[in-house]
Amino acid sequence: MEYKIIHLPKEKWKGTIIPIKYTTDKYYDVNIKKTDKGFTY
């Protein structure tokens, strides 16, 4: 399955929640932290 990546202008889409989900048979323990510039792990 192939998806096209498109640019979303920040002025129009800032603050919009974009749901992303996936299915996997692998599990990882990930610790995500919010920073001044976004997120890190």
N, CA, C and O atoms as a Tinker XYZ file with bonds, in Angstrom:
   164  protein
     1  N      0.852000   -1.176000    0.000000    73     2
     2  CA     0.000000    0.000000    0.000000    64     1     3
     3  C      0.894000    1.233000    0.000000    63     2     4     5
     4  O      1.822000    1.335000    0.802000    81     3
     5  N      0.616000    2.152000   -0.886000    73     3     6
     6  CA     1.449000    3.341000   -1.012000    64     5     7
     7  C      0.595000    4.591000   -0.826000    63     6     8     9
     8  O     -0.493000    4.699000   -1.391000    81     7
     9  N      1.091000    5.528000   -0.034000    73     7    10
    10  CA     0.370000    6.766000    0.244000    64     9    11
    11  C      1.174000    7.953000   -0.266000    63    10    12    13
    12  O      2.403000    7.955000   -0.192000    81    11
    13  N      0.486000    8.954000   -0.780000    73    11    14
    14  CA     1.133000   10.178000   -1.222000    64    13    15
    15  C      1.244000   11.128000   -0.024000    63    14    16    17
    16  O      0.265000   11.319000    0.698000    81    15
    17  N      2.408000   11.717000    0.194000    73    15    18
    18  CA     2.620000   12.688000    1.261000    64    17    19
    19  C      2.343000   14.075000    0.694000    63    18    20    21
    20  O      2.929000   14.466000   -0.315000    81    19
    21  N      1.450000   14.814000    1.342000    73    19    22
    22  CA     1.116000   16.154000    0.861000    64    21    23
    23  C      1.416000   17.192000    1.940000    63    22    24    25
    24  O      1.374000   16.886000    3.131000    81    23
    25  N      1.717000   18.408000    1.523000    73    23    26
    26  CA     1.996000   19.511000    2.441000    64    25    27
    27  C      0.676000   20.086000    2.955000    63    26    28    29
    28  O     -0.223000   20.373000    2.164000    81    27
    29  N      0.554000   20.254000    4.262000    73    27    30
    30  CA    -0.615000   20.889000    4.866000    64    29    31
    31  C     -0.183000   22.250000    5.385000    63    30    32    33
    32  O      0.603000   22.318000    6.330000    81    31
    33  N     -0.675000   23.340000    4.795000    73    31    34
    34  CA    -0.271000   24.675000    5.231000    64    33    35
    35  C     -0.585000   24.904000    6.712000    63    34    36    37
    36  O     -1.716000   24.696000    7.152000    81    35
    37  N      0.421000   25.332000    7.474000    73    35    38
    38  CA     0.271000   25.533000    8.915000    64    37    39
    39  C     -0.837000   26.532000    9.238000    63    38    40    41
    40  O     -1.567000   26.353000   10.213000    81    39
    41  N     -0.967000   27.584000    8.427000    73    39    42
    42  CA    -1.978000   28.612000    8.693000    64    41    43
    43  C     -3.388000   28.028000    8.695000    63    42    44    45
    44  O     -4.245000   28.478000    9.455000    81    43
    45  N     -3.629000   27.038000    7.857000    73    43    46
    46  CA    -4.969000   26.438000    7.743000    64    45    47
    47  C     -5.170000   25.274000    8.711000    63    46    48    49
    48  O     -6.272000   25.094000    9.229000    81    47
    49  N     -4.131000   24.481000    8.964000    73    47    50
    50  CA    -4.286000   23.220000    9.685000    64    49    51
    51  C     -3.709000   23.212000   11.096000    63    50    52    53
    52  O     -3.841000   22.203000   11.789000    81    51
    53  N     -3.076000   24.291000   11.551000    73    51    54
    54  CA    -2.485000   24.312000   12.887000    64    53    55
    55  C     -3.548000   24.013000   13.944000    63    54    56    57
    56  O     -4.623000   24.613000   13.933000    81    55
    57  N     -3.249000   23.090000   14.853000    73    55    58
    58  CA    -4.162000   22.729000   15.926000    64    57    59
    59  C     -5.131000   21.607000   15.572000    63    58    60    61
    60  O     -5.838000   21.105000   16.445000    81    59
    61  N     -5.173000   21.207000   14.304000    73    59    62
    62  CA    -6.060000   20.125000   13.886000    64    61    63
    63  C     -5.468000   18.789000   14.302000    63    62    64    65
    64  O     -4.280000   18.544000   14.095000    81    63
    65  N     -6.285000   17.928000   14.886000    73    63    66
    66  CA    -5.840000   16.586000   15.267000    64    65    67
    67  C     -5.980000   15.680000   14.053000    63    66    68    69
    68  O     -7.064000   15.555000   13.483000    81    67
    69  N     -4.883000   15.051000   13.662000    73    67    70
    70  CA    -4.880000   14.134000   12.530000    64    69    71
    71  C     -4.659000   12.727000   13.083000    63    70    72    73
    72  O     -3.548000   12.385000   13.488000    81    71
    73  N     -5.723000   11.906000   13.100000    73    71    74
    74  CA    -5.578000   10.557000   13.665000    64    73    75
    75  C     -4.694000    9.672000   12.782000    63    74    76    77
    76  O     -4.876000    9.601000   11.567000    81    75
    77  N     -3.750000    9.013000   13.414000    73    75    78
    78  CA    -2.869000    8.082000   12.717000    64    77    79
    79  C     -2.897000    6.771000   13.500000    63    78    80    81
    80  O     -2.680000    6.765000   14.712000    81    79
    81  N     -3.161000    5.669000   12.815000    73    79    82
    82  CA    -3.133000    4.382000   13.496000    64    81    83
    83  C     -2.507000    3.339000   12.587000    63    82    84    85
    84  O     -2.452000    3.514000   11.369000    81    83
    85  N     -2.041000    2.269000   13.177000    73    83    86
    86  CA    -1.393000    1.214000   12.425000    64    85    87
    87  C     -1.574000   -0.095000   13.162000    63    86    88    89
    88  O     -1.909000   -0.114000   14.347000    81    87
    89  N     -1.352000   -1.180000   12.461000    73    87    90
    90  CA    -1.445000   -2.514000   13.040000    64    89    91
    91  C     -0.074000   -3.176000   12.933000    63    90    92    93
    92  O      0.589000   -3.094000   11.899000    81    91
    93  N      0.335000   -3.824000   14.004000    73    91    94
    94  CA     1.642000   -4.486000   14.015000    64    93    95
    95  C      1.601000   -5.704000   14.921000    63    94    96    97
    96  O      0.718000   -5.835000   15.767000    81    95
    97  N      2.546000   -6.573000   14.738000    73    95    98
    98  CA     2.684000   -7.705000   15.655000    64    97    99
    99  C      3.918000   -7.520000   16.538000    63    98   100   101
   100  O      4.300000   -8.425000   17.280000    81    99
   101  N      4.533000   -6.348000   16.452000    73    99   102
   102  CA     5.681000   -5.995000   17.291000    64   101   103
   103  C      5.257000   -4.923000   18.292000    63   102   104   105
   104  O      4.418000   -4.076000   17.984000    81   103
   105  N      5.835000   -4.963000   19.479000    73   103   106
   106  CA     5.500000   -3.990000   20.511000    64   105   107
   107  C      6.778000   -3.396000   21.084000    63   106   108   109
   108  O      7.741000   -4.109000   21.370000    81   107
   109  N      6.768000   -2.085000   21.244000    73   107   110
   110  CA     7.931000   -1.378000   21.782000    64   109   111
   111  C      7.488000   -0.478000   22.926000    63   110   112   113
   112  O      6.384000    0.067000   22.902000    81   111
   113  N      8.338000   -0.324000   23.914000    73   111   114
   114  CA     8.079000    0.588000   25.022000    64   113   115
   115  C      8.686000    1.935000   24.642000    63   114   116   117
   116  O      9.906000    2.102000   24.667000    81   115
   117  N      7.835000    2.891000   24.293000    73   115   118
   118  CA     8.299000    4.191000   23.819000    64   117   119
   119  C      7.851000    5.267000   24.802000    63   118   120   121
   120  O      6.692000    5.294000   25.215000    81   119
   121  N      8.759000    6.142000   25.168000    73   119   122
   122  CA     8.475000    7.241000   26.074000    64   121   123
   123  C      8.555000    8.538000   25.273000    63   122   124   125
   124  O      9.651000    8.995000   24.949000    81   123
   125  N      7.405000    9.137000   24.950000    73   123   126
   126  CA     7.361000   10.349000   24.143000    64   125   127
   127  C      7.250000   11.556000   25.067000    63   126   128   129
   128  O      6.439000   11.569000   25.992000    81   127
   129  N      8.073000   12.567000   24.808000    73   127   130
   130  CA     8.081000   13.773000   25.627000    64   129   131
   131  C      7.836000   14.991000   24.753000    63   130   132   133
   132  O      8.369000   15.079000   23.647000    81   131
   133  N      7.028000   15.938000   25.243000    73   131   134
   134  CA     6.784000   17.176000   24.521000    64   133   135
   135  C      7.927000   18.140000   24.791000    63   134   136   137
   136  O      8.381000   18.274000   25.928000    81   135
   137  N      8.393000   18.812000   23.742000    73   135   138
   138  CA     9.453000   19.814000   23.864000    64   137   139
   139  C      8.929000   21.132000   23.305000    63   138   140   141
   140  O      7.805000   21.193000   22.808000    81   139
   141  N      9.733000   22.177000   23.384000    73   139   142
   142  CA     9.346000   23.474000   22.826000    64   141   143
   143  C      9.195000   23.414000   21.304000    63   142   144   145
   144  O      8.450000   24.200000   20.719000    81   143
   145  N      9.900000   22.485000   20.671000    73   143   146
   146  CA     9.876000   22.384000   19.216000    64   145   147
   147  C      8.994000   21.240000   18.714000    63   146   148   149
   148  O      8.947000   21.001000   17.507000    81   147
   149  N      8.301000   20.532000   19.589000    73   147   150
   150  CA     7.451000   19.421000   19.161000    64   149   151
   151  C      7.533000   18.280000   20.146000    63   150   152   153
   152  O      7.266000   18.456000   21.335000    81   151
   153  N      7.902000   17.109000   19.655000    73   151   154
   154  CA     7.994000   15.928000   20.500000    64   153   155
   155  C      9.291000   15.202000   20.245000    63   154   156   157
   156  O      9.894000   15.335000   19.180000    81   155
   157  N      9.721000   14.428000   21.236000    73   155   158
   158  CA    10.918000   13.609000   21.115000    64   157   159
   159  C     10.653000   12.292000   21.828000    63   158   160   161
   160  O      9.695000   12.181000   22.592000    81   159
   161  N     11.486000   11.306000   21.586000    73   159   162
   162  CA    11.360000   10.024000   22.274000    64   161   163
   163  C     12.687000    9.525000   22.730000    63   162   164
   164  O     12.771000    8.453000   23.330000    81   163
